[in-house]
Amino acid sequence: MAGIGTRGIHIKSPFNVETDARVFLYFPNGSAKATAAFLAISAEYQPLERQLKPGSKHYKASDNQVGLLIIAANI
């Protein structure tokens, strides 16, 4: 069976995972088991890059923003 590092989508991270990401676990009432995990990523906000069509309400995100979303979902 292949390891977890060989599965899924592999993209270059728009931030440094080791210094700019944290996972916080929530242990309610001193429980020994965590019931929730919260992901915090310190990354610069980048506005949407451009409209898909002139006059359209739909915009395309920059590659970094798309990468940030994919990485956050995978973590």
C-alpha positions in Angstrom: 0.0 0.0 0.0 1.4 3.4 -1.0 2.2 6.0 1.8 0.1 9.1 2.3 2.7 11.2 0.7 2.2 9.5 -2.6 -1.6 10.1 -2.8 -3.7 13.0 -3.8 -2.9 16.2 -5.6 0.6 17.5 -5.3 1.1 21.3 -5.8 3.7 23.8 -4.6 2.5 25.5 -1.4 2.0 29.3 -1.6 3.2 29.4 2.1 5.7 27.7 4.3 3.8 24.8 6.0 6.3 24.5 8.8 6.3 28.1 9.9 3.0 29.5 8.7 0.5 26.7 9.5 -0.8 25.5 12.8 -3.4 22.9 13.8 -5.2 23.3 17.1 -7.0 20.4 18.8 -10.0 21.0 21.0 -10.3 18.8 24.1 -13.7 19.7 25.8 -13.9 19.6 29.6 -10.4 18.0 30.0 -11.3 15.0 27.8 -8.6 12.6 26.7 -9.9 12.7 23.1 -10.0 15.8 20.9 -13.4 16.5 19.3 -12.4 19.1 16.8 -9.3 20.3 15.0 -8.8 23.9 13.8 -6.4 24.8 11.0 -4.8 28.3 11.0 -2.7 29.4 8.0 -0.8 32.7 8.0 -0.9 33.7 4.3 -1.3 37.0 2.5 -4.8 37.6 1.2 -4.8 38.1 -2.6 -7.9 39.5 -4.2 -9.5 37.8 -7.1 -7.4 38.1 -10.2 -9.8 38.9 -13.1 -13.4 38.6 -14.3 -14.0 35.5 -16.4 -16.0 37.5 -19.0 -16.4 41.3 -19.2 -19.5 42.3 -17.2 -19.6 38.9 -15.5 -20.1 38.4 -11.7 -17.7 35.5 -11.8 -14.0 36.0 -11.1 -10.9 33.8 -11.4 -8.7 33.4 -8.3 -4.9 33.6 -8.6 -3.0 30.4 -8.7 -1.7 31.0 -5.1 -5.2 31.4 -3.8 -6.4 28.2 -5.5 -3.3 26.4 -4.1 -4.1 27.8 -0.6 -7.6 26.4 -0.8 -6.5 23.0 -2.0 -3.8 22.7 0.6 -6.2 23.8 3.4 -8.8 21.3 2.3 -6.1 18.5 2.2 -4.7 19.3 5.6 
